[in-house]
Amino acid sequence: MNILAWIVLGLIAGAIAKAIYPGHQGGGILATILLGIIGAFVGGSLGVFFNTGTLALAAPGLSIPGIALAVVGAIIAVFLWNLLTNRSAV
């Protein structure tokens, strides 16, 4: 059941992050879910780091602060994804 909650959190966080992030992002619903799940782990890990001072891989729960952390992490993941995929040839 925990994995299903991460998928739902990833879908919500990825969709909100893509709506907030400026510009056009490629990818469909699966890319949105994947970036959202990655973002949830990034946001959860940053939350643990800022609270305890230790770096640990964690995912936030399905709560308002958890969704906010996941959205921040998903925005970071979308930003990094755009850096990796939008390289222009010179």
C-alpha positions in Angstrom: 0.0 0.0 0.0 3.0 2.3 0.7 4.1 2.1 -3.0 0.6 3.0 -4.1 0.7 6.1 -1.9 4.1 7.1 -3.4 2.7 6.8 -6.9 -0.3 8.9 -6.0 2.0 11.5 -4.3 4.3 11.4 -7.3 1.4 12.0 -9.7 0.1 15.0 -7.6 3.6 16.4 -7.1 4.7 15.9 -10.7 1.5 17.5 -12.1 1.8 20.5 -9.7 5.5 20.9 -10.5 4.9 20.8 -14.3 2.2 23.4 -13.9 4.4 25.7 -11.8 7.6 25.3 -13.7 7.8 27.8 -16.6 8.2 26.7 -20.2 7.2 23.5 -22.0 8.2 20.2 -20.6 8.0 17.1 -22.6 6.9 13.7 -21.5 3.5 12.2 -20.8 1.8 11.0 -17.7 4.4 8.3 -16.9 7.2 10.9 -17.0 5.1 13.1 -14.7 4.7 10.3 -12.3 8.3 9.3 -12.4 9.6 12.9 -11.9 7.0 13.3 -9.1 8.2 10.2 -7.3 11.8 11.2 -7.7 10.8 14.6 -6.5 9.1 13.2 -3.5 12.3 11.4 -2.5 14.4 14.5 -3.1 11.9 16.7 -1.1 11.6 14.1 1.7 15.4 13.8 1.9 15.8 17.6 2.0 13.2 17.7 4.8 15.0 15.1 6.8 18.3 16.9 6.2 17.0 20.3 7.4 15.3 18.8 10.4 18.0 16.5 11.7 21.2 17.5 9.9 21.7 14.0 8.5 21.2 13.0 4.9 18.8 10.0 4.6 16.7 8.7 1.7 13.1 9.3 2.8 9.7 10.0 1.2 7.1 12.3 2.8 3.7 11.1 3.7 0.3 12.0 2.2 -0.2 15.3 4.1 -0.1 18.9 3.2 3.6 19.4 4.3 4.5 16.1 2.6 2.9 17.2 -0.7 4.6 20.6 -0.4 8.0 18.9 0.1 7.3 16.5 -2.8 6.4 19.5 -5.1 9.6 21.3 -4.2 11.5 18.1 -4.9 9.6 17.6 -8.2 10.4 21.1 -9.3 14.1 20.4 -8.7 13.7 17.1 -10.6 12.0 18.9 -13.6 14.7 21.5 -13.6 17.4 18.9 -13.7 15.6 16.9 -16.3 15.3 20.0 -18.5 19.1 20.6 -18.0 19.9 17.1 -19.2 17.4 16.9 -22.1 17.5 20.4 -23.6 21.1 20.7 -24.6 21.5 22.6 -27.8 24.0 21.6 -30.4 26.6 24.3 -31.2 
